[in-house]
Amino acid sequence: MKHRVVVVGAGFAGLQAVKDLKGANCQITLIDQRNHHLFQPLLYQVATTLLATSEIAWPIRRVLRNRSDVTTLLATVSGVDVALREVVIDDDRRIPFDTLIVASGARHAYFGNDRWEIDAPGLKTLEDATTIRRRLLLAFERAELTEDEAEREAQLTFAVIGAGPTGVELVGIIAELAQRVLPDEFRRIDTRKARIMLIEAGPRILPAFPEKLSTYAAATLATRGVDVRTGLPVTSVSAKGITLGEQPIAARTVIWAAGVQASPAARWLGAPADRAGRVLAGPQLTVPGDDAIFVLGDTAHVESKGAPVPGIAPAAKQQGKHAARVIRARLAGRAEPPPFRYSHMGNLATIGRNAAVIDFNGFTLKGRLAWWIWGIAHIYFLIGTRSRLAVALSWLWSFVSGHNSARLITQKETLRKLD
Ligand SMILES: Cc1cc2nc3c(=O)[nH]c(=O)nc-3n(C[C@H](O)[C@H](O)[C@H](O)COP(=O)(O)OP(=O)(O)OC[C@H]3O[C@@H](n4cnc5c(N)ncnc54)[C@H](O)[C@@H]3O)c2cc1C
């Protein structure tokens, strides 16, 4: 019987590992709870009507159609029987493995206030994105409908909590929607009067970037009408709005972009984890004490050159590559490669039309050129020609016409009972 490799999660890390195991002497089972691989870096553009869901996600089966060595299962993993070498999925069914790769990612974390999720959804899945898109668009509709001035103001107040790249990117496009895309379509409201707030408990926005880029981003957002608040935590969230420190703010649309928590992989494996729940991975990205179980990407705490590896897509892909290299060497009876070393390419974030910031390991760039580089890099990393063309066309169309095409309110509310 061939060596059985089970991979949990077809995100950046898991899919990369599967791709790099092509031609290795093993049989692979790839398990994911969704039928698609998702390009999360552009999720915020689905949430804000710029892109459609199918432009940033691909059916896993389609991606791996030419790989007869890979079986794809649409199933949710609920545990791992480490002693019996089995992954437990829906209905307590079991998938045996010789080597296991756990790359099940992370979710947003509410720092002990999980009930806030109902009123302040985070952004991690396509469902999250369409939930947020629905709320954004409905807020403008309700503002147009109401006769009550206070309610209109609350409907036109949008609060994004957390000012990392996702928070900054979200407010950048929401501001564009209100200022540029929607004004001539509404008759009773002036969408340009919308109040868009970016809230950060820490001292500055984009804390992972050099301070001068944070300052530039905050100033750019301010000129686009975004109300940037730093240094005060949100102390409560409800359907009515938020409390910032002690100050209540009526805001019917609140979005959470403030923290992440790893998948329950550490619990499944009975492995040690850090404060964010990430499994502490060894130098070859395996679980301490079990060389046949790899933990990769956002669900793992990996150290390289004495520092923790960041939870970003290139890091997850590099880990997927490394795990495949180790497994291939073992299957071929060769010496294993040296321990994992992360190579950091840089940090990028857009602030909106013609404005982005880039930090290439100390070489920084901002403004229009950074925005173009950001766009080209993201198109390059998409899967397949059709998606690249579709995204490029959607961006070009929006740039030239000022219209965003993915503006349909389609699904039912997934979290709140109010709608
Ligand atoms: C909104 C947003 C914006 C981002 N922007 C950027 C950016 O601009 N640049 C950048 O480099 N990084 C960005 N990131 C981070 C980047 O997307 C992650 O670091 C990367 O996706 C991690 O890859 P992964 O393979 O570890 O996890 P993921 O890509 O999250 O994949 C995990 C997979 O596991 C599956 N899964 C989870 N639990 C189970 C289960 N129980 N059973 C079966 N399957 C399961 C999921 O369905 C998913 O397919 C962003 C993330 C988000 C959420």
The ligand as an SDF file (V2000), in Angstrom:
LIG
                    3D

 53 58  0  0  0  0  0  0  0  0999 V2000
   -9.4650   39.4540    5.3260 C   0  0  0  0  0  0  0  0  0  0  0  0
   -8.0620   38.9140    5.2380 C   0  0  0  0  0  0  0  0  0  0  0  0
   -7.1180   39.6100    4.4960 C   0  0  0  0  0  0  0  0  0  0  0  0
   -5.8250   39.1340    4.3900 C   0  0  0  0  0  0  0  0  0  0  0  0
   -4.9260   39.8380    3.6350 N   0  0  0  0  0  0  0  0  0  0  0  0
   -3.6950   39.3360    3.4470 C   0  0  0  0  0  0  0  0  0  0  0  0
   -2.7820   39.9960    2.5730 C   0  0  0  0  0  0  0  0  0  0  0  0
   -3.0900   41.0480    2.0090 O   0  0  0  0  0  0  0  0  0  0  0  0
   -1.5630   39.4210    2.3770 N   0  0  0  0  0  0  0  0  0  0  0  0
   -1.2100   38.2500    2.9880 C   0  0  0  0  0  0  0  0  0  0  0  0
   -0.1230   37.7550    2.7410 O   0  0  0  0  0  0  0  0  0  0  0  0
   -2.0380   37.6310    3.8450 N   0  0  0  0  0  0  0  0  0  0  0  0
   -3.2750   38.1220    4.0750 C   0  0  0  0  0  0  0  0  0  0  0  0
   -4.1420   37.4840    4.9240 N   0  0  0  0  0  0  0  0  0  0  0  0
   -3.6720   36.3200    5.6890 C   0  0  0  0  0  0  0  0  0  0  0  0
   -3.6580   35.0620    4.8410 C   0  0  0  0  0  0  0  0  0  0  0  0
   -4.8520   34.9480    4.1100 O   0  0  0  0  0  0  0  0  0  0  0  0
   -3.4680   33.8680    5.7610 C   0  0  0  0  0  0  0  0  0  0  0  0
   -2.2530   34.0330    6.4510 O   0  0  0  0  0  0  0  0  0  0  0  0
   -3.4410   32.5770    4.9750 C   0  0  0  0  0  0  0  0  0  0  0  0
   -4.7080   32.3520    4.3930 O   0  0  0  0  0  0  0  0  0  0  0  0
   -3.0710   31.4130    5.8800 C   0  0  0  0  0  0  0  0  0  0  0  0
   -3.0980   30.2430    5.1170 O   0  0  0  0  0  0  0  0  0  0  0  0
   -3.5070   28.8550    5.7880 P   0  0  0  0  0  0  0  0  0  0  0  0
   -3.3380   27.8280    4.7490 O   0  0  0  0  0  0  0  0  0  0  0  0
   -2.8060   28.7080    7.0790 O   0  0  0  0  0  0  0  0  0  0  0  0
   -5.0480   29.0350    6.1830 O   0  0  0  0  0  0  0  0  0  0  0  0
   -6.2850   29.3410    5.2600 P   0  0  0  0  0  0  0  0  0  0  0  0
   -5.8750   29.9220    3.9790 O   0  0  0  0  0  0  0  0  0  0  0  0
   -7.2220   30.1000    6.1220 O   0  0  0  0  0  0  0  0  0  0  0  0
   -6.8920   27.8960    4.9620 O   0  0  0  0  0  0  0  0  0  0  0  0
   -7.4270   27.0850    5.9570 C   0  0  0  0  0  0  0  0  0  0  0  0
   -8.3380   26.0810    5.2950 C   0  0  0  0  0  0  0  0  0  0  0  0
   -8.7280   25.1200    6.2720 O   0  0  0  0  0  0  0  0  0  0  0  0
  -10.1000   24.8400    6.1370 C   0  0  0  0  0  0  0  0  0  0  0  0
  -10.5890   24.3800    7.4370 N   0  0  0  0  0  0  0  0  0  0  0  0
  -10.6050   25.0720    8.5890 C   0  0  0  0  0  0  0  0  0  0  0  0
  -11.1200   24.3320    9.5860 N   0  0  0  0  0  0  0  0  0  0  0  0
  -11.4460   23.1280    9.0350 C   0  0  0  0  0  0  0  0  0  0  0  0
  -12.0360   21.9470    9.5410 C   0  0  0  0  0  0  0  0  0  0  0  0
  -12.3900   21.8120   10.8260 N   0  0  0  0  0  0  0  0  0  0  0  0
  -12.2510   20.9180    8.6870 N   0  0  0  0  0  0  0  0  0  0  0  0
  -11.9160   21.0230    7.3770 C   0  0  0  0  0  0  0  0  0  0  0  0
  -11.3410   22.1390    6.8470 N   0  0  0  0  0  0  0  0  0  0  0  0
  -11.1120   23.1590    7.6640 C   0  0  0  0  0  0  0  0  0  0  0  0
  -10.6940   26.1600    5.6860 C   0  0  0  0  0  0  0  0  0  0  0  0
  -11.9470   25.9790    5.0510 O   0  0  0  0  0  0  0  0  0  0  0  0
   -9.6230   26.7040    4.7670 C   0  0  0  0  0  0  0  0  0  0  0  0
   -9.8310   26.3200    3.4290 O   0  0  0  0  0  0  0  0  0  0  0  0
   -5.4620   37.9410    5.0500 C   0  0  0  0  0  0  0  0  0  0  0  0
   -6.4000   37.2500    5.8060 C   0  0  0  0  0  0  0  0  0  0  0  0
   -7.6970   37.7190    5.8870 C   0  0  0  0  0  0  0  0  0  0  0  0
   -8.7180   36.9510    6.6780 C   0  0  0  0  0  0  0  0  0  0  0  0
  1  2  1  0
  2  3  1  0
  2 52  2  0
  3  4  2  0
  4  5  1  0
  4 50  1  0
  5  6  2  0
  6  7  1  0
  6 13  1  0
  7  8  2  0
  7  9  1  0
  9 10  1  0
 10 11  2  0
 10 12  1  0
 12 13  2  0
 13 14  1  0
 14 15  1  0
 14 50  1  0
 15 16  1  0
 16 17  1  0
 16 18  1  0
 18 19  1  0
 18 20  1  0
 20 21  1  0
 20 22  1  0
 22 23  1  0
 23 24  1  0
 24 25  2  0
 24 26  1  0
 24 27  1  0
 27 28  1  0
 28 29  2  0
 28 30  1  0
 28 31  1  0
 31 32  1  0
 32 33  1  0
 33 34  1  0
 33 48  1  0
 34 35  1  0
 35 36  1  0
 35 46  1  0
 36 37  1  0
 36 45  1  0
 37 38  2  0
 38 39  1  0
 39 40  1  0
 39 45  2  0
 40 41  1  0
 40 42  2  0
 42 43  1  0
 43 44  2  0
 44 45  1  0
 46 47  1  0
 46 48  1  0
 48 49  1  0
 50 51  2  0
 51 52  1  0
 52 53  1  0
M  END
$$$$
